[in-house]
Amino acid sequence: MGFAPPADTCSRAGCRAQATVRLVWSNPRIHRDGRTKTWLACPEHENYLEEFLRARNFPVTVSPHTSEGNVDE
């Protein structure tokens, strides 16, 4: 069995910090049905992850993250 990070952990590879924001995004080439993906980010990686998505022209919305939120797989 693999290690599953806590649900509120930053989505940046290797980061185990507490997430404070949600980045909801989609890839218009494959998410044509309105489906979105959600990444969580800590303060250190928020800009990195947002820039990664915007550089690929993926629509992204950034909002505060609360522990009640769910992460899309």
ChimeraX attribute file (.defattr): number of C-alpha atoms within 10 A of each C-alpha:
attribute: neighborCount
match mode: 1-to-1
recipient: residues
	/A:1	3
	/A:2	4
	/A:3	5
	/A:4	6
	/A:5	12
	/A:6	10
	/A:7	15
	/A:8	22
	/A:9	17
	/A:10	26
	/A:11	23
	/A:12	17
	/A:13	6
	/A:14	8
	/A:15	15
	/A:16	14
	/A:17	17
	/A:18	18
	/A:19	24
	/A:20	19
	/A:21	20
	/A:22	25
	/A:23	24
	/A:24	19
	/A:25	20
	/A:26	20
	/A:27	17
	/A:28	14
	/A:29	7
	/A:30	9
	/A:31	12
	/A:32	10
	/A:33	7
	/A:34	9
	/A:35	12
	/A:36	17
	/A:37	14
	/A:38	18
	/A:39	21
	/A:40	27
	/A:41	28
	/A:42	22
	/A:43	13
	/A:44	14
	/A:45	18
	/A:46	21
	/A:47	12
	/A:48	12
	/A:49	19
	/A:50	21
	/A:51	14
	/A:52	11
	/A:53	17
	/A:54	12
	/A:55	9
	/A:56	9
	/A:57	12
	/A:58	17
	/A:59	15
	/A:60	19
	/A:61	12
	/A:62	16
	/A:63	12
	/A:64	12
	/A:65	18
	/A:66	12
	/A:67	10
	/A:68	8
	/A:69	12
	/A:70	13
	/A:71	14
	/A:72	10
	/A:73	7
